[in-house]
């Protein structure tokens, strides 16, 4: 928020959608994080590593969890856009 409002980033984004994307990215980043890095998850053959074929399992999970949440009626704010 500080970078957007006081650091001048908001002026560069200029659009409401850019601001929304920035806030969503900040909220989604590390959603449901296990506290382990991707390399470790791949080495121990964690379920997330299997699900995402060893390709950035935590990042893929963060995005998938966010999209699942946003599909729920209470969080589906994009339907009105």
C-alpha positions in Angstrom: 0.0 0.0 0.0 2.8 2.4 0.9 4.6 1.7 -2.4 1.3 2.4 -4.3 0.2 5.5 -2.4 3.4 7.1 -1.3 6.1 5.5 -3.5 4.6 6.7 -6.8 3.6 3.3 -8.1 -0.1 4.3 -8.3 0.7 7.1 -10.7 2.4 4.6 -13.0 -0.4 2.2 -12.9 -3.0 4.9 -13.4 -6.0 2.7 -13.7 -8.3 1.2 -11.1 -7.7 -2.2 -12.5 -3.9 -1.8 -12.1 -4.5 -0.9 -8.4 -6.9 -3.8 -8.0 -4.3 -6.2 -9.6 -1.6 -5.0 -7.2 -3.8 -5.5 -4.1 -4.9 -8.9 -5.3 -1.3 -10.0 -6.0 -0.3 -8.9 -2.5 -3.3 -10.8 -0.9 -2.8 -13.9 -3.0 1.0 -14.1 -2.5 1.7 -16.9 -0.1 -1.9 -17.9 0.4 -2.0 -21.2 2.3 1.8 -21.4 2.3 3.3 -24.5 3.9 6.4 -22.7 5.1 8.5 -24.8 2.8 10.2 -23.9 -0.5 9.4 -25.4 -3.9 12.7 -27.3 -4.1 12.0 -29.0 -0.8 8.5 -30.0 -1.9 9.8 -31.5 -5.1 12.6 -33.4 -3.3 10.3 -35.0 -0.8 7.6 -35.7 -3.5 5.0 -33.7 -1.7 1.4 -33.9 -3.1 1.6 -30.3 -4.4 4.7 -31.1 -6.3 3.0 -34.1 -7.8 -0.2 -32.1 -8.6 1.8 -29.4 -10.4 4.3 -31.7 -12.0 7.3 -30.2 -10.0 6.6 -26.8 -11.6 6.6 -24.1 -8.9 4.1 -26.1 -6.7 3.6 -23.4 -4.1 3.1 -20.6 -6.6 0.6 -22.7 -8.6 -1.2 -23.6 -5.4 -1.4 -19.9 -4.3 -3.0 -19.0 -7.6 -5.4 -22.0 -7.7 -6.5 -21.4 -4.1 -7.2 -17.8 -4.9 -9.2 -18.6 -8.0 -11.2 -21.3 -6.0 -12.0 -18.7 -3.3 -13.0 -16.1 -5.9 -15.5 -18.6 -7.4 -17.4 -18.8 -4.1 -20.5 -16.6 -4.1 -19.3 -14.5 -1.1 -16.0 -13.6 -2.8 -17.0 -13.4 -6.4 -16.6 -9.7 -6.7 -15.4 -9.9 -10.3 -18.9 -11.0 -11.4 -20.1 -7.4 -11.0 -17.2 -5.9 -13.1 
